[in-house]
Amino acid sequence: MIKSDKTIIKHIPDFLDYCEVEKGLSDKTQENYKRYLQKFINWLKSAKKEALLPHELTADDIWVYRLYLSRYKDEKGHSLKKVTQNYYLIALRSLLGYFTAKDIVSLPADKIALPKALESEKTIKFLNLEQVEKLLLAPDTKLPQGIRDRVILESLFSTGLRVAELVALNREQFVNIKNKKDLELSIIGKGSHPRTVYFSERALSWIKKYLETRQDKEKALFIHFRAKKGVEGRLIPRSIERIIKKYAILAGVPIFTTPHTLRHSYATDLLNQGVDLRTIQEFLGHRSITSTQIYTHVTNKRLRDIHRQFHSGKNLKT
């Protein structure tokens, strides 16, 4: 082990390169780490510790940083949720893990214990089938843009795709769908891990209609219609989020609706139909079953209802 003479702040770009090259983390994960570690940099500067070296970081420093996160308020006076504080601490733990991997003397990563997030903050938000139907029917499909938006909604609900996975789709992946009723498509998901997603007959029929409206030569499946000549017109995740929000308002479904809400709705619907968590894990591309267990609220409720309906104890004499 060596004592580095480079400050913690100056090590962070090297850590991000390590995340890309050696850990194989996605661009989005790297962006998140960079953003979360910026908060730590801000604290170091406010505490006049920007010259701190890795081996000089102490457990007391971590405690003071945790207090900083706990008491932090933005310009609107809003505090950080417990789960958000966890993200900042996870990023810092990963940085300490990097020091260990590179034989740089530092505080061990396991010295940063993670608090349990509040149960209320773990609750996922999803739409029931009636709400999903209202959302899917909201676009005006007399217009090319409305057909595109209908395809976006149908695809998200049919596949459970993450928004970044959705915008990465290309037209060439759908060239041979004319006589198909449904489609299995291999994609590269989060963390560069491949998986198969499934487009239903319903979703595929709308994709066919959408592709018939396309007279351009754009590579992307989903494009905006005001692209400047010579500039790729591929929709970005933020554009998809705005589209979903627009139709959530038009359809009168909860304002919290986002692309990820449709992913949650997809998983929730499958669980309600009796699909087990392990299978849902594969559909969603979760690396760990722990990530899929956020949906146990569905299975717990279904089991409770089955128990109430069928358990014979209610027929025994009291």
C-alpha positions as CSV (number, residue, x, y, z in Angstrom):
1,M,0.0,0.0,0.0
2,I,1.2,3.5,-0.8
3,K,0.4,6.9,0.6
4,S,-0.6,9.1,-2.4
5,D,0.6,12.7,-2.5
6,K,-2.4,13.6,-4.8
7,T,-5.5,15.1,-3.1
8,I,-8.8,13.2,-3.0
9,I,-10.3,15.8,-5.4
10,K,-7.6,15.2,-8.0
11,H,-8.1,11.4,-7.7
12,I,-11.8,11.7,-8.7
13,P,-11.2,11.9,-12.5
14,D,-9.0,8.8,-12.3
15,F,-11.8,7.1,-10.3
16,L,-14.3,7.9,-13.1
17,D,-11.9,6.5,-15.7
18,Y,-11.6,3.4,-13.6
19,C,-15.4,3.1,-13.5
20,E,-15.4,3.2,-17.3
21,V,-12.4,1.0,-18.2
22,E,-12.1,-1.6,-15.4
23,K,-15.6,-1.7,-13.9
24,G,-17.4,-1.3,-17.3
25,L,-20.1,1.0,-15.8
26,S,-22.4,2.8,-18.1
27,D,-22.1,6.5,-19.1
28,K,-25.2,7.2,-17.0
29,T,-23.7,5.6,-13.9
30,Q,-20.5,7.5,-14.4
31,E,-22.4,10.7,-14.7
32,N,-24.2,10.0,-11.5
33,Y,-21.0,9.2,-9.6
34,K,-19.5,12.5,-10.8
35,R,-22.6,14.4,-9.7
36,Y,-22.8,12.7,-6.3
37,L,-19.1,13.2,-5.7
38,Q,-19.4,16.9,-6.6
39,K,-21.4,17.3,-3.3
40,F,-18.4,15.7,-1.4
41,I,-16.1,18.2,-3.2
42,N,-18.3,21.1,-2.2
43,W,-18.2,19.9,1.4
44,L,-14.4,19.6,1.3
45,K,-14.1,23.1,0.1
46,S,-16.6,24.5,2.6
47,A,-14.7,22.7,5.4
48,K,-11.4,24.0,3.9
49,K,-10.2,20.4,3.4
50,E,-9.7,20.5,-0.4
51,A,-6.1,19.6,0.1
52,L,-7.0,16.4,2.0
53,L,-5.0,13.4,0.9
54,P,-6.7,9.9,0.8
55,H,-4.8,8.6,3.9
56,E,-5.8,11.8,5.8
57,L,-9.5,11.2,5.5
58,T,-10.9,10.1,8.9
59,A,-14.0,8.6,10.3
60,D,-14.7,11.9,12.0
61,D,-14.6,13.6,8.5
62,I,-17.2,11.1,7.3
63,W,-19.4,11.8,10.3
64,V,-19.2,15.6,9.7
65,Y,-20.0,15.0,6.0
66,R,-23.0,12.9,6.9
67,L,-24.2,15.7,9.2
68,Y,-23.7,18.1,6.2
69,L,-25.9,15.9,4.0
70,S,-28.5,15.5,6.7
71,R,-28.8,19.3,7.3
72,Y,-28.3,20.4,3.7
73,K,-31.1,22.6,2.2
74,D,-31.2,23.8,-1.4
75,E,-32.1,27.3,-2.5
76,K,-35.8,26.5,-2.0
77,G,-35.2,25.2,1.5
78,H,-35.8,21.6,0.6
79,S,-33.8,18.9,2.5
80,L,-32.2,15.8,1.0
81,K,-34.3,12.6,1.3
82,K,-32.7,9.8,3.2
83,V,-32.6,7.7,0.0
84,T,-30.8,10.6,-1.8
85,Q,-28.3,10.9,1.1
86,N,-27.6,7.2,0.6
87,Y,-26.7,7.8,-3.1
88,Y,-24.1,10.4,-2.1
89,L,-22.6,7.9,0.5
90,I,-22.6,5.0,-2.0
91,A,-20.6,7.2,-4.4
92,L,-18.1,8.0,-1.7
93,R,-17.8,4.3,-0.7
94,S,-17.1,3.5,-4.3
95,L,-14.3,6.1,-4.3
96,L,-12.8,4.5,-1.2
97,G,-13.1,1.1,-2.8
98,Y,-11.1,2.4,-5.8
99,F,-8.3,3.5,-3.4
100,T,-8.2,0.0,-2.0
101,A,-8.1,-1.5,-5.5
102,K,-5.2,0.7,-6.4
103,D,-3.3,0.0,-3.2
104,I,-3.7,3.6,-2.0
105,V,-3.9,4.0,1.7
106,S,-7.3,5.3,2.8
107,L,-10.2,4.7,5.1
108,P,-11.8,1.3,4.3
109,A,-15.1,1.6,2.3
110,D,-17.0,-0.4,4.9
111,K,-16.4,2.4,7.4
112,I,-19.3,4.2,5.7
113,A,-22.4,2.4,7.0
114,L,-25.5,3.1,5.0
115,P,-28.6,4.2,6.8
116,K,-31.9,2.4,6.0
117,A,-34.0,4.6,3.7
118,L,-37.5,5.3,5.0
119,E,-40.1,2.7,3.9
120,S,-42.3,5.5,2.5
121,E,-39.4,6.5,0.2
122,K,-39.1,3.0,-1.1
123,T,-42.6,2.8,-2.3
124,I,-42.7,2.6,-6.1
125,K,-45.3,4.5,-8.2
126,F,-47.1,2.8,-10.9
127,L,-50.4,3.0,-12.9
128,N,-53.2,0.5,-12.8
129,L,-54.4,-1.0,-16.1
130,E,-57.3,1.5,-16.5
131,Q,-54.8,4.4,-16.1
132,V,-52.4,2.8,-18.5
133,E,-55.1,2.4,-21.1
134,K,-56.0,6.1,-20.7
135,L,-52.4,7.1,-21.2
136,L,-51.9,4.9,-24.3
137,L,-55.1,6.3,-26.0
138,A,-54.1,9.9,-25.3
139,P,-52.0,10.7,-28.5
140,D,-53.8,12.0,-31.6
141,T,-52.9,9.2,-34.1
142,K,-54.3,11.2,-37.0
143,L,-50.9,13.0,-36.9
144,P,-47.5,11.4,-37.6
145,Q,-46.2,12.8,-34.3
146,G,-49.2,11.3,-32.5
147,I,-48.4,7.9,-34.0
148,R,-44.8,8.2,-32.9
149,D,-45.9,9.1,-29.4
150,R,-48.3,6.2,-29.3
151,V,-45.5,3.9,-30.3
152,I,-43.3,5.3,-27.5
153,L,-46.0,4.6,-24.9
154,E,-46.9,1.2,-26.3
155,S,-43.2,0.2,-26.4
156,L,-42.5,1.2,-22.9
157,F,-45.5,-0.7,-21.5
158,S,-44.9,-3.8,-23.7
159,T,-41.2,-4.1,-22.9
160,G,-40.4,-2.5,-19.6
161,L,-37.5,-0.7,-21.4
162,R,-35.5,2.0,-19.5
163,V,-35.7,5.3,-21.2
164,A,-32.1,5.2,-22.3
165,E,-32.7,1.8,-23.8
166,L,-35.7,3.1,-25.7
167,V,-34.0,6.1,-27.3
168,A,-31.1,3.8,-28.4
169,L,-33.4,1.7,-30.6
170,N,-32.7,1.9,-34.4
171,R,-34.9,1.4,-37.4
172,E,-32.7,-1.4,-38.7
173,Q,-33.8,-3.5,-35.7
174,F,-37.3,-3.6,-37.1
175,V,-36.8,-4.1,-40.8
176,N,-38.3,-7.7,-40.9
177,I,-41.4,-7.2,-38.9
178,K,-44.0,-7.0,-41.8
179,N,-45.5,-10.5,-41.3
180,K,-44.7,-10.9,-37.6
181,K,-47.3,-10.8,-34.8
182,D,-44.8,-10.0,-32.0
183,L,-41.0,-9.6,-31.7
184,E,-38.1,-10.6,-29.5
185,L,-35.3,-8.1,-29.6
186,S,-31.8,-8.3,-28.2
187,I,-30.6,-5.0,-26.7
188,I,-27.6,-3.8,-24.7
189,G,-29.0,-2.7,-21.4
190,K,-27.7,-0.9,-18.3
191,G,-24.0,-1.7,-17.6
192,S,-23.6,-2.9,-21.2
193,H,-25.4,-6.2,-20.3
194,P,-27.4,-7.8,-23.1
195,R,-30.9,-9.0,-22.6
196,T,-34.0,-9.8,-24.6
197,V,-37.1,-7.6,-24.6
198,Y,-40.5,-8.5,-26.1
199,F,-42.8,-6.3,-28.2
200,S,-46.4,-7.5,-28.1
201,E,-48.6,-7.9,-31.1
202,R,-50.3,-4.6,-30.1
203,A,-47.1,-2.7,-29.8
204,L,-45.7,-4.1,-33.0
205,S,-48.7,-3.1,-35.0
206,W,-48.2,0.5,-34.0
207,I,-44.5,0.3,-34.9
208,K,-45.5,-0.9,-38.3
209,K,-47.9,2.1,-38.8
210,Y,-45.2,4.5,-37.5
211,L,-42.5,3.2,-39.9
212,E,-44.9,3.6,-42.8
213,T,-45.0,7.4,-42.0
214,R,-41.2,7.7,-42.1
215,Q,-39.9,9.2,-45.3
216,D,-36.5,10.2,-43.9
217,K,-33.2,8.4,-43.7
218,E,-32.6,8.8,-40.0
219,K,-31.0,5.8,-38.2
220,A,-32.9,6.3,-35.0
221,L,-36.3,4.7,-34.4
222,F,-37.6,7.7,-32.5
223,I,-36.9,11.1,-33.9
224,H,-38.2,14.6,-33.5
225,F,-39.7,16.3,-36.5
226,R,-37.8,19.6,-36.4
227,A,-34.3,18.4,-36.7
228,K,-31.9,20.7,-38.6
229,K,-30.4,19.4,-41.8
230,G,-27.2,17.4,-41.1
231,V,-28.0,17.0,-37.3
232,E,-29.2,13.7,-36.0
233,G,-32.9,13.9,-35.0
234,R,-32.8,11.1,-32.4
235,L,-35.0,11.9,-29.3
236,I,-33.1,12.1,-26.0
237,P,-34.3,10.8,-22.7
238,R,-35.4,14.3,-21.6
239,S,-37.6,14.6,-24.7
240,I,-39.3,11.3,-23.9
241,E,-39.9,12.4,-20.3
242,R,-41.6,15.6,-21.6
243,I,-43.8,13.5,-24.0
244,I,-44.9,11.2,-21.2
245,K,-45.7,14.2,-18.9
246,K,-47.7,15.8,-21.7
247,Y,-49.9,12.8,-22.2
248,A,-50.2,12.1,-18.5
249,I,-51.8,15.5,-18.1
250,L,-54.1,15.0,-21.2
251,A,-55.2,11.6,-20.0
252,G,-55.8,12.7,-16.4
253,V,-53.5,10.1,-14.9
254,P,-51.2,10.9,-12.0
255,I,-48.8,13.8,-12.6
256,F,-45.9,11.7,-11.3
257,T,-46.0,9.6,-14.4
258,T,-42.6,9.2,-16.1
259,P,-41.1,6.6,-18.5
260,H,-39.9,4.7,-15.4
261,T,-43.5,4.7,-14.1
262,L,-44.4,2.7,-17.2
263,R,-41.5,0.3,-16.4
264,H,-42.9,-0.1,-12.9
265,S,-46.4,-0.6,-14.3
266,Y,-45.2,-3.3,-16.7
267,A,-43.6,-5.2,-13.9
268,T,-46.6,-4.7,-11.6
269,D,-49.0,-6.0,-14.3
270,L,-46.9,-9.1,-14.9
271,L,-46.8,-9.9,-11.1
272,N,-50.6,-9.4,-10.9
273,Q,-50.9,-12.0,-13.6
274,G,-48.9,-14.5,-11.5
275,V,-45.4,-14.1,-13.0
276,D,-42.7,-14.9,-10.4
277,L,-40.1,-12.4,-9.3
278,R,-37.2,-14.3,-10.8
279,T,-38.8,-14.1,-14.2
280,I,-39.6,-10.4,-13.7
281,Q,-35.9,-9.9,-12.8
282,E,-34.9,-11.3,-16.3
283,F,-37.5,-9.2,-18.1
284,L,-36.3,-6.0,-16.4
285,G,-32.6,-6.8,-16.8
286,H,-31.8,-6.5,-13.1
287,R,-28.5,-8.0,-12.1
288,S,-29.7,-8.8,-8.6
289,I,-33.0,-10.1,-7.3
290,T,-32.7,-7.4,-4.6
291,S,-33.6,-4.7,-7.2
292,T,-36.7,-6.7,-8.2
293,Q,-37.9,-7.1,-4.7
294,I,-39.2,-3.5,-4.7
295,Y,-42.3,-5.1,-6.3
296,T,-43.0,-7.4,-3.4
297,H,-45.8,-4.9,-2.4
298,V,-47.7,-6.5,-5.3
299,T,-47.1,-10.1,-4.4
300,N,-47.8,-9.4,-0.8
301,K,-51.2,-7.9,-1.5
302,R,-52.1,-10.7,-3.9
303,L,-51.1,-13.4,-1.4
304,R,-53.1,-11.6,1.3
305,D,-56.2,-11.4,-0.9
306,I,-55.8,-15.1,-1.8
307,H,-55.4,-16.0,1.9
308,R,-58.5,-14.0,2.8
309,Q,-60.6,-15.7,0.0
310,F,-59.5,-19.3,0.3
311,H,-58.1,-20.0,3.8
312,S,-60.5,-22.4,5.5
313,G,-59.9,-21.0,9.0
314,K,-62.7,-18.6,8.5
315,N,-65.2,-21.5,8.3
316,L,-64.1,-23.1,11.6
317,K,-66.3,-22.7,14.7
318,T,-65.2,-19.9,17.1
